[in-house]
Amino acid sequence: MFLLFQMTVRLVDCSMHTSNIFGDTNRPNKQFYQMIEDFRETLEVFPLSPSDTVEAHRICVCVRKRPLNNKEVTKKEIDVVTIPGNGTLLVHEPKQKVDLTKYLDNQVFHFDYSFDESSTNDLVYRFTAKPLVQTIFDGGMATCFAYGQTGSGKTHTMGGDFSGKSQNSSKGIYALAAQDVFTLLKQRRYSSQDLCPYVTFFEIYNGKVFDLLNKKAMLRVLEDEKQQVQVVGLQEMYVSCAEDVIKMIEMGSACRTSGQTSANANSSRSHAILQVILRRRNQLHGKFSLVDLAGNERGTDVSSNDRQTLAETAEINRSLLALKECIRSLGMDSQHIPFRMSKLTQVLRDSFIGENSRTCMIAMVSPGMASCDYTLNTLRYADRYTQTHEWIVSILLLIFSAKELNGTSRVNDADLPKKIDEMEVENSSSEEVRSKSLGFDKVVLFGPPATGR
């Protein structure tokens, strides 16, 4: 879940734990850094640990902050994101008044889980994708996807460690999920059920589907007479161990479409979807879709201004908007899920229907001051349904406590009920997006199911 409330706080300078980076007294952003550090000193920190309880969610929304990268450190970027724990994230947006007075617009968000820059992929996996593995053994559908700005760490989280185009996939969520699948397959209660594991790996680029395990063959997405979405010709590869899956991941990732943006010299320009499928007597038993989404960005963020690059950026953003609407509908328990709005939501249709389906979204954020606008956009994207009354109260109390510590309290306790009502009204109004506004028509095609074998 997600909650946003804005507060304006003017803070005094304080010492810095990385003063060697910000030692230049003429540095224009040094004052902002000191303000942020002063604010952080007022917070209680409750970092997530492996011993914490993992709660069951049908829809789980988390956030992960990556560390400052080498490029940001070289530019002496300021870290404007703080994660104190308990699912909370704060963005310290630097601003300046007309009289040149500098101040921070501190924005507070709350999610099911929040992971700071020290969190490992193993820890993130434990609270996000790991609880979903059991779902496919119970005959359900599970989906875990990473969303965020280009260069925010999505592919690292899902695919593992990278160095240029080389890859160590063993520590990504793809591989960690595969390892747990085979661990469960060896258990007595499942070893006798004749469950066979298969893997597919494909990308969606410019609204078209390509098989990453079959020389990037272009595939058709069809809907049969039973309203089941089929990716015709998609190869399902039988796998006998987690190492087989890792080989498939590395082979497919090497074929994935990439391009250059201002944020990332090797940016993924497609949505990559790895599916771990369980079949029983050749019938689908369960499916886990793990999705590394293309980076969300504006057309002005790409290095090239050619028509093709701008068109692919527009297609990426359009499909992400469609996904947002499906997640919003899920959170509101809507009877109609608009999955036909894009190829991405079409192929993930199984995730949006049925009682035995579970979804996890990992919102990835960059900590640098230059990425502040994109970080806020990512966090707002994750807002998919109205917040609850008690979370509004808890965040307001957190904010009021912080203001008291800094002597800037501007809200009386008597105003609390009124403020809560105002926030509930504001949060209850959601953006309505219909397929016709994007130029989509409802077209149902019929075709044979893809056996893949």
Residue pairs with C-beta under 8 A, 6 or more apart in sequence:
1 61
1 87
1 110
1 111
1 112
1 387
1 388
1 391
2 61
2 109
2 110
2 111
2 379
2 382
2 383
2 384
2 387
3 108
3 109
3 110
3 387
3 391
3 392
3 395
4 107
4 108
4 109
4 379
4 380
4 383
4 427
5 107
5 108
5 392
5 395
5 396
5 399
5 423
6 105
6 106
6 107
7 105
7 106
7 107
7 108
7 399
7 402
7 403
8 103
8 104
8 105
8 106
9 39
9 103
9 104
9 106
9 402
9 403
9 406
9 408
10 35
10 101
10 103
10 104
10 408
11 34
11 35
11 38
11 39
11 104
11 406
12 34
12 35
12 38
13 31
13 34
13 35
13 38
14 34
14 37
14 38
14 41
15 34
15 37
16 22
16 33
16 34
16 37
17 37
21 73
21 76
22 29
22 30
22 33
22 76
24 30
24 76
27 76
29 76
29 78
29 94
29 369
31 102
32 78
32 92
32 94
32 102
32 104
32 369
33 78
35 92
35 102
35 103
35 104
36 78
36 79
36 80
36 82
36 92
36 104
39 82
39 90
39 92
39 104
39 106
39 402
39 406
40 82
42 402
42 405
42 406
43 82
43 84
43 90
43 402
44 84
45 84
45 85
46 84
46 85
46 86
47 85
47 116
47 118
48 85
48 113
48 114
48 115
48 119
48 123
48 127
49 123
50 122
50 123
50 126
52 127
54 126
54 127
54 130
54 131
55 112
56 131
57 112
57 131
57 358
57 360
58 330
58 357
58 358
58 359
59 327
59 330
59 331
59 358
59 359
59 360
59 361
59 384
60 112
60 113
60 128
60 131
60 358
60 359
60 360
60 361
61 111
61 112
61 360
61 361
61 363
61 382
61 384
62 111
62 112
62 113
62 114
62 115
62 124
62 127
62 128
62 360
62 361
62 362
62 363
63 83
63 89
63 109
63 111
63 113
63 114
63 115
63 362
63 363
63 364
63 365
63 379
63 382
64 114
64 115
64 119
64 124
64 153
64 157
64 362
64 363
64 364
64 365
65 81
65 83
65 89
65 114
65 115
65 116
65 117
65 365
65 367
66 117
66 152
66 153
66 156
66 364
66 365
66 366
66 367
67 117
67 367
68 77
68 79
68 117
68 367
68 368
69 151
72 367
72 368
72 370
75 370
77 367
77 368
77 369
77 370
78 94
78 368
78 369
79 367
79 368
79 369
80 91
80 92
80 93
80 94
80 367
80 368
80 369
80 372
80 375
81 89
81 90
81 91
81 92
81 365
81 367
81 375
82 89
82 90
82 92
83 89
83 90
83 114
83 115
83 116
83 117
84 90
85 114
85 116
86 114
87 110
87 111
87 112
87 113
87 114
88 108
88 109
88 110
88 111
88 114
88 398
89 108
89 109
89 110
89 111
89 114
89 365
89 379
90 106
90 107
90 108
90 109
91 106
91 107
91 109
91 372
91 375
91 376
91 379
92 104
92 105
92 106
93 104
93 105
93 106
93 107
93 372
93 376
94 102
94 104
94 369
94 372
95 102
95 103
95 104
95 105
96 102
96 103
97 103
106 402
107 376
108 395
108 398
108 399
109 379
110 391
110 394
110 395
111 363
111 382
113 127
113 128
115 123
115 124
115 127
117 367
121 156
121 157
121 160
121 171
121 172
121 173
121 176
122 171
122 176
124 157
124 173
124 362
125 173
125 176
125 177
128 144
128 173
128 360
128 362
129 144
129 173
129 176
129 177
129 290
129 360
130 176
130 177
130 180
131 358
131 360
132 142
132 143
132 144
132 177
132 288
132 358
132 360
133 142
133 177
133 180
133 181
133 184
133 288
134 184
135 141
135 142
135 286
135 288
135 356
135 357
135 358
136 142
136 181
136 276
136 278
136 285
136 286
136 287
136 288
137 184
137 190
137 195
137 278
137 286
138 286
138 356
139 285
139 286
139 356
140 286
140 354
140 356
140 357
140 358
141 286
141 287
141 288
141 289
141 350
141 351
141 354
141 356
141 357
141 358
142 286
142 287
142 288
142 289
142 351
142 357
142 358
142 359
142 360
143 288
143 289
143 290
143 291
143 348
143 351
143 357
143 358
143 359
143 360
144 173
144 177
144 288
144 289
144 290
144 291
144 359
144 360
144 361
144 362
145 289
145 290
145 291
145 292
145 293
145 323
145 360
145 361
145 362
146 154
146 155
146 157
146 158
146 173
146 291
146 292
146 293
146 362
146 364
147 154
147 293
147 296
147 320
147 361
147 362
147 363
147 364
147 378
147 381
147 382
148 154
148 293
148 295
148 296
148 363
148 364
148 365
148 366
148 378
149 263
149 295
149 296
149 297
149 364
149 365
149 366
149 371
149 374
149 375
149 377
149 378
150 261
150 263
150 264
150 267
150 268
150 295
150 296
150 297
150 301
151 261
151 263
151 264
151 267
151 295
151 366
152 295
152 364
152 365
152 366
152 371
152 374
152 378
153 364
153 366
154 268
154 292
154 293
154 295
154 362
154 364
155 162
155 268
155 292
156 162
156 172
157 172
157 173
157 362
157 364
158 172
158 173
158 174
158 272
158 274
158 290
158 291
158 292
159 167
159 169
159 172
159 174
159 249
159 253
159 272
159 292
160 167
160 168
160 169
160 170
160 171
160 172
160 174
160 175
160 249
161 167
161 168
161 171
161 172
162 168
164 266
165 254
165 266
167 249
167 250
167 253
167 254
169 175
169 246
169 249
169 250
169 253
170 246
172 249
173 290
174 245
174 249
174 274
174 290
175 242
175 245
175 246
175 249
177 276
177 288
177 290
178 199
178 239
178 242
178 245
178 246
178 276
179 242
181 197
181 242
181 276
181 278
181 288
182 197
182 241
182 242
184 190
185 191
185 195
185 197
193 280
194 280
194 281
195 278
195 279
195 280
195 285
196 238
196 278
196 279
196 280
197 238
197 239
197 240
197 276
197 277
197 278
198 236
198 237
198 238
198 239
198 276
198 277
198 278
198 279
198 452
199 213
199 236
199 237
199 239
199 244
199 245
199 248
199 274
199 275
199 276
199 277
200 211
200 213
200 231
200 234
200 235
200 236
200 237
200 273
200 274
200 275
200 277
200 452
201 211
201 212
201 213
201 248
201 249
201 252
201 272
201 273
201 274
201 275
202 209
202 210
202 211
202 212
202 213
202 219
202 231
202 234
202 252
202 272
202 273
203 209
203 210
203 212
203 216
203 256
203 257
203 270
203 271
203 272
203 273
204 210
204 270
204 271
204 273
204 319
204 343
204 344
204 347
205 257
205 269
205 270
205 271
205 312
206 311
206 312
206 315
207 315
207 319
207 342
207 343
208 218
208 343
209 218
209 219
209 220
209 221
209 231
209 234
209 343
209 347
210 216
210 217
210 218
210 219
210 257
210 270
211 217
211 219
211 233
211 234
211 235
212 251
212 252
212 253
212 255
212 256
212 272
213 235
213 237
213 248
213 251
213 252
214 235
215 255
216 255
217 233
219 231
219 232
219 233
219 234
220 231
220 232
220 233
220 447
221 229
221 230
221 231
221 232
221 343
221 346
221 347
222 229
222 230
222 232
222 445
222 446
222 447
223 229
223 230
223 346
223 444
223 445
223 446
224 230
224 446
224 447
224 448
224 449
225 446
227 444
228 449
229 346
229 347
229 349
229 350
230 447
230 448
230 449
230 450
231 347
231 450
232 447
232 448
232 450
233 450
234 450
234 452
235 452
236 277
236 450
236 451
236 452
236 453
237 244
237 248
238 453
239 245
239 248
245 276
248 274
249 274
252 272
252 274
253 272
256 268
256 270
256 272
257 268
257 269
257 270
258 266
258 267
258 268
258 269
259 267
259 269
259 302
259 304
259 309
259 312
260 266
260 267
260 302
260 303
260 304
261 267
261 295
261 297
261 301
261 302
261 303
262 301
262 302
262 303
263 295
263 297
263 301
263 366
263 371
264 295
267 295
268 292
268 294
268 295
269 294
269 312
269 316
270 294
271 291
271 292
271 293
271 294
271 316
271 319
271 344
272 291
272 292
273 289
273 290
273 291
273 292
273 347
273 348
274 289
274 290
274 291
275 287
275 288
275 289
275 290
276 287
276 288
276 290
277 284
277 286
277 287
277 288
278 284
278 285
278 286
278 287
279 285
287 350
289 348
289 350
289 351
291 348
293 320
293 323
294 316
294 320
295 316
296 316
296 317
296 320
296 374
296 377
296 378
296 381
297 313
297 316
297 317
297 374
298 313
299 310
299 313
299 314
301 313
302 309
302 310
302 313
318 342
318 438
319 342
319 343
319 344
319 345
320 344
320 381
321 341
321 433
321 438
322 338
322 341
322 342
322 344
322 345
322 438
323 342
323 344
323 345
323 348
324 381
324 384
324 433
325 338
325 341
325 433
326 337
326 338
326 339
326 341
326 345
326 348
326 352
327 359
327 361
327 384
328 384
328 385
328 430
329 336
329 337
329 338
329 352
330 337
330 352
330 359
330 384
331 384
331 385
332 385
332 386
337 349
337 352
337 353
338 345
338 434
338 435
339 345
339 346
339 348
339 349
339 352
339 353
340 346
340 435
340 440
340 442
340 443
341 435
341 438
341 440
342 440
345 352
350 357
351 357
351 359
361 382
363 378
363 379
363 381
363 382
364 378
365 371
365 375
365 378
365 379
366 374
366 375
367 375
383 427
385 430
386 424
386 427
386 428
386 430
387 423
387 424
387 427
389 420
389 424
392 420
392 423
392 424
393 416
393 420
396 416
396 419
396 420
396 423
400 409
400 411
403 409
403 410
403 411
411 419
435 441
435 442
